[in-house]
Amino acid sequence: MNHDLGEFLRSRRARVRPDDVGLPSGGRRRVPGLRREELALLAGVSVDYYMRLEQGRAPAISDSVLDAVARVLRLDETERAHLRNLVRPTASKRPAPQHVRAGLRRLLAMADDVPAFVMGRRADILAWNPLADALYGFGGQAPEDRNAARHTFLRPEARTFYRDWPTVAEDMVAFLRLDAGRYPDDARLAALVGELSVKDETFRKLWAQHRVLEKTHGIKLIHHAVVGDLDLDYETLQPTGDPDVVLAMYTAPVGSPTEERLKLLASWAAVPSGTPSEQQA
C-alpha cells in the first residue's frame, strides 16, 4: 500500500505543470510536473514531511494536510477519496461475500425492456435480466468469467464488441484502481489484477497510470453480432446500505434506431420475463 500511495502521488504530481499553479516553468526539469519541493511549498508543509508522506512513512496525517496536498494536485472528489483510502488503510477492509438482495432481483425482473445487471466488487457481474444476457451472454459464461474486466481484456471479441474499446479499457482499470484502494486486502482482486497484468499489455500500462474513476453514467457504444450498432446511455444506481454494488441500466431515446434494435434483440433472444439469473461471489 505504501508503494501504491507513492506511485499515486507521483503520477498526480506529474500532470500538474508549474505554470498551472503560478510557478515559473523555465529551467531544465528531469521529471514532468511539480517537484516535491514545489508541492511542499504550495501545500504549506516541509519538504521532509512531504517526502515521508510520499514514502508512506508519515504518521497521523491530518485532514488539513491531505486537503492541502489534494488542492495543489487538483484532485477531484474521487481522487481525494482514493488518497484518503491509501493514507489510512484499515485491517478491517476485508470484503465479505457478495449477495444480491431480493428487492434488487425483483427490480431486474421488472426492467424487461432494457438491459440491466448488478455489478459488485472487482467488476464481478452478480445478477442480470434476460435482455442483459442477450446483450452480453452472461448465462453462457463460466461463473469465474462473469467479470467485466475479464470480458474487456481477455475476450478477443471485446475489441470489436465495444466500438470505443480504448475508452472502456481505461475506465475499467480506473474502476479497479478505486476498488483496490477501498479493499487493500482483497486477495481475489489482487489475483485478478495479477492475471490481467500478465496476460494483457494494455492493462499493465493503464494500471501503472494510477487513474481512478467512479462509474456513474455515460454512453456505451456497442456492436452486437446480431442487431448491429447500439448507442446506449447507461446509469449506475447505488442501493442505500450496500456501497459495494451498483445497478447498471442501459437505455436508448424513444424512437431511436437503438431502441428499435433493442426490441429486435429481445425478440431474437426469445427469453421469458421473470426472475433473473444470479451468481454469488
Secondary structure, DSSP 4 states (H G I P E B T S, - for coil): -HHHHHHHHHHHHHT--GGGGT----S--SSSS--HHHHHHHHTS-HHHHHHHHTT---S--HHHHHHHHHHHT--HHHHHHHHHHHS--TT--PPPP---HHHHHHHHH-TTS-EEEE-GGGBEEEE-HHHHHHH-GGGS-GGG-BHHHHHHH-TTHHHHBTTHHHHHHHHHHHHHHHHHH-TT-HHHHHHHHHHHHH-HHHHHHHTTT------EEEEEEEETTTEEEEEEEEEEPPTT-TT-EEEEEE--TTSHHHHHHHHHHHHHT---SSPEE---
